[in-house]
């Protein structure tokens, strides 16, 4: 006697889920065949499934099982197919009697004792299940919060195989999980671990970071060890504009696919802050691998990517960021897949001014010769430096000043000014859907929105000549000046805006580092 069962699982392709139809046909015989381009992890699932069923329900009937995973031209990877394969086999043998089993999508890894373990990508799988109009989605209990943010879909979290079997047999073993997405999103938006009120002194650096946040400009902090570069960089997310719900959902999808989403979190409500070590590989930074996994630049999407000790990163790693910084998405092509994934992030980098770290320090003597300093700075290529709008020196605060300095301005106060400046930019670029902030302006938009008045234009010309600024600095100064004017509430770029913007191009000066410049 033969029987056929069909139900849905899902395969991940970048941030998208692709429905996979699991078909199990049983007939007389004793061997099991698994077809449909499964990888080794999927082939091994048969052993896990067999042990899980034996340890929970007893032996399977001795039939010949032919299992097909369609479409057969898409490679099936990972352990999320364990649960749908097990349920399809059990339905074929009559252990599960569910007339509308094809109205459910299932995903989960099985332990040998029948427990259901968490998977990657539960959120995009839930989105696909809703798009298909399915009756429900069954996922591991640990993935329930991220999957349940998808409304108009019943999502069930299961801890073991028996619960799933009982539920599909009509018993009230599982209940759908409901999450008030907007309430959870609002409750966690302002819970920051770090605040600028804890930073004493460094007013010029805090101002530079405020300008950077207001226009989404990339920043390079240059200073000696211990002057507070990393401390201030970690506080940058607290002054960035709040995530919108759509940005949060997209960011959460990336973290879900990467498998780094906390099981207690339903949505990422704060802008991410990623700080990879300088030994990071090209693949770990941009994403990819044999089985695709998002890299650090995508995990920082809609947030901040902080590269501490920038010259210590390998040259190949730094050069891979040039295209993503410009395009704000990364296209990864491998033999088995081709994926386009977003990576719109603010780059914040820090570095010492020389190998010993004390070039231009007010009290500590530098032991490096000019050749060593130039070689050290030369580790950062011109094209990469070209994509960094703001370069600011960070000098240490003397202890006597640090001890007497009052508490700094709070992040909430700074953020309020940043949000107002971003609102001005949103209105300015409402006719340009691909441009959201001043840092993204093209030359055409610069000519339209960032032309200084006559006095300011003359000042910019004089600065270009006096400081021997590079040609690439011109557009960057205009973009930053436009943001400073927005913070000032000024429709025009004036002399004071240009003066401040010129001061943020330290490394472009031919005489950078000389005292009094």
MOLIN-V427077 format. One record per run of one state. SS is the DSSP state (helix for helix, strand for strand, loop for the rest). FROM is the first residue (numbers start at 1). LEN is the number of residues. If there is no record, write none. Layout:
ss/from/len
SS/FROM/LEN
SS/FROM/LEN
//
This chain:
ss/from/len
loop/1/2
strand/3/11
loop/14/2
strand/16/13
loop/29/3
strand/32/4
loop/36/2
strand/38/1
loop/39/1
helix/40/17
loop/57/6
strand/63/8
loop/71/5
strand/76/1
loop/77/4
helix/81/13
loop/94/7
helix/101/3
strand/104/3
loop/107/2
strand/109/2
loop/111/4
strand/115/3
loop/118/4
helix/122/10
loop/132/4
strand/136/5
helix/141/7
loop/148/6
strand/154/5
loop/159/1
strand/160/1
helix/161/8
loop/169/7
strand/176/1
loop/177/4
helix/181/7
loop/188/8
helix/196/3
loop/199/4
helix/203/13
loop/216/3
strand/219/5
loop/224/5
helix/229/6
loop/235/1
helix/236/4
loop/240/5
helix/245/14
loop/259/14
strand/273/2
loop/275/7
helix/282/5
strand/287/2
loop/289/4
strand/293/2
loop/295/1
helix/296/4
loop/300/4
strand/304/4
loop/308/2
helix/310/3
loop/313/2
helix/315/5
loop/320/1
helix/321/7
loop/328/1
strand/329/5
loop/334/4
strand/338/5
loop/343/3
strand/346/6
loop/352/18
helix/370/8
loop/378/4
helix/382/4
loop/386/4
strand/390/5
loop/395/4
helix/399/6
loop/405/6
helix/411/18
loop/429/9
helix/438/3
loop/441/2
helix/443/7
loop/450/2
strand/452/1
loop/453/1
helix/454/13
loop/467/5
helix/472/17
loop/489/4
strand/493/1
loop/494/1
helix/495/8
loop/503/2
strand/505/1
helix/506/3
loop/509/9
//
